[in-house]
Amino acid sequence: MTRKNGVSAITELHTPAFVYDENSILNNLSILSKFRESFGCKILFPLKTFSIADALDVMTPAVNGFSVSSLFEAKLVREFLGYRGIVHITTPGFRPDEIEDISKLCDYISFNSLSQLKRFYHRAATQAKCGIRINPQLSFVEDCRYNPCRKHSKLGVPLDQLCAAWQSKSWFVKKINGILFHTNCESKDINQLLQTVKHIDKTLPELFAKLSWINLGGGYLFNNQDDLAPLAEAVNFIKNKYDVDIFFEPGKAIVGEAGSIVSTVLDIFSSDGKDIAVLDTTVNHMPEIFEYQIRPEVMQESIDGKYEYILAGTTCLAGDLFGEYQFSRPLKTGSRIIFQKVGAYTLVKASMFNGVNLPMIYARTQDGKFELKKQFDYEHFLSKCGGGTYATV
Ligand SMILES: Cc1ncc(COP(=O)(O)O)c(C=O)c1O
């Protein structure tokens, strides 16, 4: 692909396309560099947010490792990281047939429950450092679908239950080597993290004193060093009292604004008095749009533009819609529509519903070039449907 810069180049990409910007990712990671260097807080990038292999490779020098949620993600990381960096895993359900492989690939395992810790400890602890995910029972998220500390949460051992287990002195509780908590979602207030740390310390100080690592999870958004002042306070609070390694694993803060979906208008028609523009993408390429009912930012939108359209996805679902948008010039078949700030939880959740192909993947590289990284095709769809080479297995 020839060198192209700026919007005019984006408009020439094959669509639908997912474009990620390496500079944006590296700039966001550089905000955390002080924490790695001066505070000794280790940064892990969570693959659940974004897992394009070449991009993870670009991130590698700026992080201490990655956090994963499954055997496949652990394998993917080790494929390009080798044994250079740290891999941490947590999932609500470890499988008995995977635990050995997982413990070979991962340095840290946070079991989600005391029962899983008890069941798998001996098979995992020869290779990995074992701890648990805790639910500090301190809620900050209103929408319970995204609240890890909701009532009857499935995520982590509730702190009151852990206190009781602690008193019982069960053998497996004594084996806890570290803890993970991830309790927030898109919060811009990192004071909530500091509050959480102090809350756990106050409730179960004997636990902190025994640990060799603490993983603070992700769930926070930040734009600069100033936003991170409470993180510094939380890290100092812990380090002044305890001798532990501290991990922080922000996802959306690193890649959220670094990704765009570029699409093309396939058709325009009127329905009950409104103009519908059908695009060659779908909410299934960015499922959180539908799940959260978010109206994504469109680069070409003009707030007081007099041409209004409902931007619609290309699948059969009536609700496959992005919303109503104004433009200063009329759209036509072939016009480009660019959805911005959709870097996180996009392709990792995308599906081929209706057999619609996945977006091509392009990197906007550090020197401003657009580089094609991946093109999906019928073979991917065929193998997903059980056909092709997999059909004979
Ligand atoms: C354990 C854990 N760590 C990190 C993250 C990343 O969160 P975010 O992308 O909101 O920073 C998540 C997201 O669900 C998570 O569950």
The ligand as a MOL file (V3000), in Angstrom:
LIG
                    3D

  0  0  0     0  0            999 V3000
M  V30 BEGIN CTAB
M  V30 COUNTS 16 16 0 0 0
M  V30 BEGIN ATOM
M  V30 1 C -10.0270 -8.3940 35.0770 0
M  V30 2 C -10.0840 -7.2520 34.1110 0
M  V30 3 N -8.9780 -6.4860 33.9500 0
M  V30 4 C -8.9640 -5.4490 33.0730 0
M  V30 5 C -10.0900 -5.1430 32.3160 0
M  V30 6 C -10.0270 -3.9900 31.3500 0
M  V30 7 O -10.9900 -3.0330 31.6810 0
M  V30 8 P -11.0560 -1.6450 30.8990 0
M  V30 9 O -10.9770 -1.9290 29.4480 0
M  V30 10 O -12.3830 -1.0860 31.3010 0
M  V30 11 O -9.9150 -0.8150 31.4030 0
M  V30 12 C -11.2580 -5.9190 32.4570 0
M  V30 13 C -12.4630 -5.6300 31.6720 0
M  V30 14 O -13.4990 -6.2190 31.7550 0
M  V30 15 C -11.2530 -7.0060 33.3800 0
M  V30 16 O -12.3360 -7.7840 33.5530 0
M  V30 END ATOM
M  V30 BEGIN BOND
M  V30 1 1 1 2
M  V30 2 1 2 3
M  V30 3 2 2 15
M  V30 4 2 3 4
M  V30 5 1 4 5
M  V30 6 1 5 6
M  V30 7 2 5 12
M  V30 8 1 6 7
M  V30 9 1 7 8
M  V30 10 2 8 9
M  V30 11 1 8 10
M  V30 12 1 8 11
M  V30 13 1 12 13
M  V30 14 1 12 15
M  V30 15 2 13 14
M  V30 16 1 15 16
M  V30 END BOND
M  V30 END CTAB
M  END
